[in-house]
Amino acid sequence: MPNKRPRGPQPHWRPKRETLRVLTAVDAVLDRYRDHLPVSLRQLFYVLLSDGVLEKTERDYKRMCEYVGMARRSGRIPWDVIRDDTQIAVDAPPSFTGPEDFWTAVAAAVDEYRVDRQAGQPVRLELWCETAGMVPQLVRIGEEFGISCFSGGGFDGLAGKHDAAVRAISGGRRTRILHLGDYDQSGVHMFSSLAEDVIAFAEAAGAEVEFERVAVTPEQIVTYNLPTAPPKATDRRSFSGTTTTQAEALPPDILAAIVREAIEAHRDPDVHRQALAREEAERQEIGPRYIGTKTGAKAGPVSGGR
């Protein structure tokens, strides 16, 4: 290490032999799961465990975080391939460098035009995840189906629970929340706490909400041979399991397959195809209107328009 507490960029950092061994394995993992990036540090750690690179100890986890942190500071690992669990969400107001920049943004908005892809489906779906670091991967899966993804860690997110009920009410149909969380005392009780509160809020307003635990389940632990740990002796809450497993122990590709399967089980494929066809037709309709607006021409009827 260049110093005990590195700050800012570290372009001259040169890893030692053991550090280089771990980072070489990290490079291989990031390449293997390049279609699922960014991954969280915990996910990275569990894959390295499975690969036999590290041991399941807090010391090895901290060591990996230290190595990866320095590799990011030095430029060896790109910043955008890893999602930090403590990453702060930023919602900045829109601004432009000038009119051309504005029109570029408008053109991009035309290209990204989306209809409500859940319209007409038998149930409205949401994805909830206990760990914020996994959200970008779930967003990538959910956006194909027009499904929003939320991070719901902790037991006291009262506003978040109420907001979920409000969305269910405004949606005008049954809502099903697909939830991913740790299989341990905390994760199991968090799931039941969230479900009971959201369902109660929704029922009070005449809406219907259901919860489905997508991961981690005892069956998945066995099927995918996930790493386990004993339940915390200090946690006295009831728990039927004899071992615990974190959601991030699921490899990114397996996680994606599990989530996709859960989504598709509640989707009508014909309705989905019709939504995509309508979306493309309306995108083609918007394009000429955008060009006319930019050039100052009067937008007239568009051939094939509704």
N, C-alpha and C positions, 0 to 999 in steps of 0.2 A: 504494500500500500504506500502511496506517496506521502500520506500523513494519516494520523489516527482518525480524523474526522474530515474526509474529503468534502469539498464544497465546489459547486459549479462543474464546468467541463474538466476532464482529466485526459487530455489528448496524448500525453506522454506515458500513460500507464502501460506497464508491461506485465502481464500475468505470469505468476510462477507456474512450475510444472503441474502441480495438483490443480491449481485454478484453471489452467489451460485444458486439463483433462475434462473437467466438469463443463467448461464453456464449449468445448468441441461437441460434447453430448447435447448441450442446450441447442447449439446450431442445428444438429441433426433433428431434434424434436420440432423446432420451429419450421424447418423445411418439410418435415413429414406432415405437419398440420397447417401448412400455409393457406389452405382453403378455409380454415376455421379461425384465423387470427382476427383480433388479438386474443391470447390466452391469458389467464390470470397466473400469478406467481404460484398459487397453490396447485393449479392444474399442471403447471410445468413441473413442480416438485413431484407430484404423483406419477407422472409419466417417467421421470428419471428413476423413481423407486421401482417401477415396473421393469425398466430397462436394466436394473441392477447397478446403476451409477451411484446412487446414494442409499443411505439407510433411513428408516423411518424414526428419526430422532429430531428433537427440536434443534439440536446443535447443527445437524446437517441442513435443516431447512433454513436456519439463519445464515449458515455459511453460503448456501446457494443464493439467497437474497443479496448477500454482500457481493458475491462474484458478479451476479447479473447487474446489480446496481452500478458497479464500477465499469462493467462492459458497456452499459448504456451511456455513462458519463464519458467514456473514451471514444464512443462512436462505433464500437464493434457490433453492438446490437441496436437496431433502429428503435426509436422511442415508441413507435406506434404498433409494435407487434406484441407488446405486453400491456395488459390492463391492470393497474394497481387497485387493490381492494379499497384503498382509501382515496381514490381519485375523486376530485371535486367536480361536480357537474357545473358547467358554465352556460348561461343563457344570455348572450350578448345581444343588444339591440341591433337591427340591421343598419348598415351604412354603406355608402358607395363612394368611389373616387371621382365619379362624374357620370354624365348621362350614358356614355358607352358601357361603363361598368354596370349600370342599372339595366340596360337592355340585354346585356350578356346574362344577367341573373334571370331576367324574364324569359329569355330563350331556354335557359336551363330548366326553368319551372314548367315550360311547355313540354319539354322532353320527359319530365318526371311526373306529368299529370297522372293522377290515380283516381279511380272511382272507389267507392266503398266495396271492397272485395268480400266483405262479410254479408252484404245485403242479400236477402233471399235464402240464406243458410238457416238450417233448423235451430241453431244455437249460436250465440255470439261468444267468441272465445277470447280469453286474455291469458298471457303467459306471466307467471310470477316466479321470481327466483330469490332465494334467501341471500345469495351472495352477489353483490354488485359487480364484482369482477367478471362474472359470466354473462352479464346482460348483453354486451355487443354480439356474442355468438348467437344468443337467442333472438335478438333483433333481426339478425340476418335471415334466420329461418322464418320468423313470424311475418316479416314484411312481404314475403311472397304471397301470403294469404290475407294480408291486411290486418294482422293481429298485433296489438300493442303489447309491449313487455314492460314489466314493473319489477323493481327490486323491493322486497318486503322483509328485511331483516328486523329482528327485535320484536318485543311483545307490546310496545306502547305506541305504535304508529296509529293512533286513533284517527287522525285526519285522513290518513291513507285508506283506512278501512271504510270510513264514511264516504270518501270519494269513489271507492269501488262500487258501493251501493248506489250512489247517484248515477254513475255510468250505466249501471244495470237498469235503473229506472228510465233514464233517457233513451236507452237502447230499444225499449219497447218490446223486448222478447227475452227468452230465457238466456242466462249467462252462465258459462262454465269456465272456471278458473283452473288452468293447468299449472300445478305448483311443483317446483323443484327445491329440495332442501336436504339438509344433512339427515342421516339416519342415526340419531342419538336422542337423549332425553330432551335436549333443547329443541332440536329440529322437529320432533314428533309433537311436542306440546305447542310449539309455535304454529304448526300447521293447524292443529285443532282450535287454537285461540283465534287465529285469523279467520278460519272458516265460520266458527260460531258467531263471531261479532259481525262479520260482513253479511252473513245470512240473516241475522236478526235485524240489522239496519234495513236490508232490502225488503224483508217480509213486512216490516212496519209500514212500508210505502206501497205494498202490493206487488213487488217485483220478485222474481225467482232467480236465485243464485245457487250454483252447485260448485263444489270443489273436488278436484281429482289430483291425487298425489302421483306425479309422473316419475319422480326420482327423488331420493334413492329408495329403493324397496329391498326387502330381504332377498327376493328372488334375483334381483340384479347383482347383488353382492356375490351370490353363488355363481351365477351365469358368467360374469365377467371377471371373477376371481379378484375382486377389489380389495385393497389393503384395509385392514380393520384395526381397531384399538379397543381396549376394555372400556366399559362405561365409566364415567367419572364418579368416583366414590363420594364426592362431595355433593353431587346432584341427587337429591332424594326423591325426585318425581318418578312416578310409575313409568316403567319402560319394559316391554316384553322381550326386547332383544338381549342377547348375551355379548354382542360386540357392536361397535359403532363404526360408521363410515361417512366421510364427508362427500358432498355432492361433487366437489372438484376432483375426486378420485376417478370419476368417469372420464375416459379419454375423450377429447373433443369430437372425434368422428362418431364414436358410439353415442355420446350425448346428443349429437345432431340427429342421428337415426332414431333414437328413442323419442325425441320431441316431435320430429316429423311424423312418426307413426301415430303418436297421440293426437296430433292435429288432424291428420287425414281420417282418423276414425270418426271424427265429428263433422266432416266436410262432405257435401254433395259435389262430386267432381263435375257434373254437368253444369251446375249453377256457377261453379268456379270458372269454368271455361267460358261461359256466357259473359261473366263479369270482365274477363280479360279481353274478349272480343269487343265489348262495348267500350272499354277503356281505350283500346287502340283506335277505334273509329272516331271517338270524340277527340283524341289527341290529334288525329289527322285533320279534324274540323277546326281545331283551335289554331293550328299552325298558320294557315293563310290569314286568319284574323289578326294574329300577332304581327305578321309582316305588314299588313295594312295599317295597323296602329302605329308601328315604328316609322313608316314612310309618310304617314299623314294622309294616306288614301282612305276613302270611306269604305268601311267594311260592308260588303254586300253579301248576298246569299252565297253559300258555299255548295258546290256541287256535291250531292250525296248527303247534304245535311238533313237533320231531323226537323 
